[in-house]
Amino acid sequence: MTKPDLNDPAQRAAYRRELQGVAKPLRYTGVAFALLGAVLAIVRSKWAPQMPSAIPMAALALGVLNMLAAIALRTRYHQQRMRD
C-alpha cells in the first residue's frame, strides 16, 4: 500500500474510514465490557450487595485493557502505513 496523501481531502477522508475499521471488534468488545462493569456496579450497589466487588472491577478492567489494545493496534497500523 502506498502512503496516503493527507493534504488531499478525499484521500484523508478515505484514510479516516480505513483507520476506523482497524481493531473495530476489539474496541466494541472493550466498550461492551466497560458497560457491563458499570451495570454490574450499579446492580451490586442497589440490589446485590452480596456480590463480590471484584466482579464489576474485573469487567471494567477487561474493558480498559481491550480499549488500550485497540489503541495500540491502531497506532501501530498508522505508523506502518505512514512508513510505506
C-alpha positions as CSV (number, residue, x, y, z in Angstrom):
1,M,0.0,0.0,0.0
2,T,1.1,3.5,-0.7
3,K,1.3,6.2,1.8
4,P,-1.9,8.3,1.7
5,D,-1.7,12.0,0.7
6,L,-3.2,13.6,3.8
7,N,-3.2,17.0,2.1
8,D,-5.9,15.8,-0.3
9,P,-9.4,15.9,1.4
10,A,-10.7,12.9,-0.5
11,Q,-7.7,10.7,0.4
12,R,-7.8,12.0,4.0
13,A,-11.4,11.0,4.3
14,A,-10.7,7.6,2.8
15,Y,-7.8,7.1,5.2
16,R,-10.0,8.1,8.2
17,R,-12.6,5.5,7.2
18,E,-9.8,2.9,6.8
19,L,-8.5,3.7,10.4
20,Q,-12.0,3.4,11.8
21,G,-12.1,-0.2,10.7
22,V,-8.8,-1.1,12.4
23,A,-9.4,-3.2,15.5
24,K,-13.1,-2.4,15.5
25,P,-14.2,-5.7,17.1
26,L,-11.7,-5.2,19.9
27,R,-12.9,-1.6,20.5
28,Y,-16.5,-2.7,20.6
29,T,-15.7,-5.6,23.0
30,G,-13.9,-3.1,25.3
31,V,-16.9,-0.8,25.3
32,A,-19.2,-3.8,26.0
33,F,-17.1,-4.9,29.0
34,A,-17.0,-1.4,30.3
35,L,-20.7,-1.1,30.1
36,L,-21.2,-4.5,31.7
37,G,-18.9,-3.4,34.5
38,A,-20.8,-0.2,35.1
39,V,-24.2,-2.1,35.1
40,L,-22.8,-4.7,37.5
41,A,-21.5,-2.0,39.8
42,I,-25.0,-0.4,39.9
43,V,-26.6,-3.8,40.4
44,R,-24.2,-4.6,43.2
45,S,-24.8,-1.2,45.0
46,K,-28.6,-1.3,44.8
47,W,-29.8,-4.9,44.7
48,A,-27.0,-7.4,45.3
49,P,-24.6,-6.2,48.0
50,Q,-23.5,-9.8,48.5
51,M,-21.8,-9.8,45.0
52,P,-18.1,-9.5,45.4
53,S,-16.8,-6.1,44.3
54,A,-14.1,-7.8,42.2
55,I,-16.7,-8.8,39.6
56,P,-17.6,-5.3,38.4
57,M,-14.0,-4.2,38.7
58,A,-12.8,-7.2,36.6
59,A,-15.3,-6.3,33.9
60,L,-14.2,-2.7,33.9
61,A,-10.5,-3.8,33.8
62,L,-11.2,-6.1,30.8
63,G,-12.9,-3.2,29.0
64,V,-10.0,-0.9,29.7
65,L,-7.5,-3.5,28.5
66,N,-9.4,-4.1,25.3
67,M,-9.5,-0.4,24.6
68,L,-5.8,0.0,25.2
69,A,-5.0,-2.9,23.0
70,A,-7.2,-1.5,20.2
71,I,-5.5,1.9,20.6
72,A,-2.1,0.2,20.4
73,L,-3.1,-1.8,17.3
74,R,-4.5,1.3,15.6
75,T,-1.4,3.3,16.4
76,R,0.9,0.6,15.1
77,Y,-1.1,0.3,11.9
78,H,-0.9,4.1,11.4
79,Q,2.8,4.1,11.9
80,Q,3.4,1.2,9.5
81,R,1.0,2.8,6.9
82,M,2.8,6.2,7.1
83,R,6.2,4.5,6.8
84,D,5.5,2.9,3.4
